[in-house]
Amino acid sequence: MSTADKSRRPEGSVRLANWETDKDSIIEGALAFAANIEYGDEMLDDPVQFIGVLYQTIHNPNVVSLVHEENGEVNAALLFSILPMHWAPQVLVTQEVAFYNLSAGPHAALRLLRAYEKEARRRGAQILNLTHLTTSDPRVGAVYERMGAHPTEHTYTKRM
């Protein structure tokens, strides 16, 4: 990439989320995320309840909320918790959910994922979980593998 190309690419940064200033962008991204996943109908059945759960999640002291900001606007968010592994409680693992607005490009996702890994490591996590939903862009798995992750399981969902 030439120097001129680099100067045209918007620079972004990742920071901890602030509900008061970031809520509109977080809600917009979360609603778009829910509309595009297998069980999103249930999540969006009551949008007020969904936003309330999102608010509670972000304010949960066991959840870390990161946002990606570009040109003064939040365009992606990643929320994660660090929990003991079910079968090996001495091992701390992460569980995350990420959502991106359409304006967020691949650089936003990479910055957010790198910040996620750094913050999880700083907080003592030993295993970083990276979820790839079937509705996600198929290139997501390749990004995770470039970060050093490898597929470990598949989850199947059945409506009942």
Protein Blocks (a to p, Z undefined) as FASTA:
>chain_A
ZZklmmmpccdddddddfklmmmmmmmmmmmmmmmgfklmmmmmpmmlmmmmmmmmmmpm
kbccddddeehiafbdcdddddddfklmmbccddddddddfklcfklmmmmmmmmmmmmm
mnopabdcddddfkbcfklmmmmmmnopacfbdcddddZZ
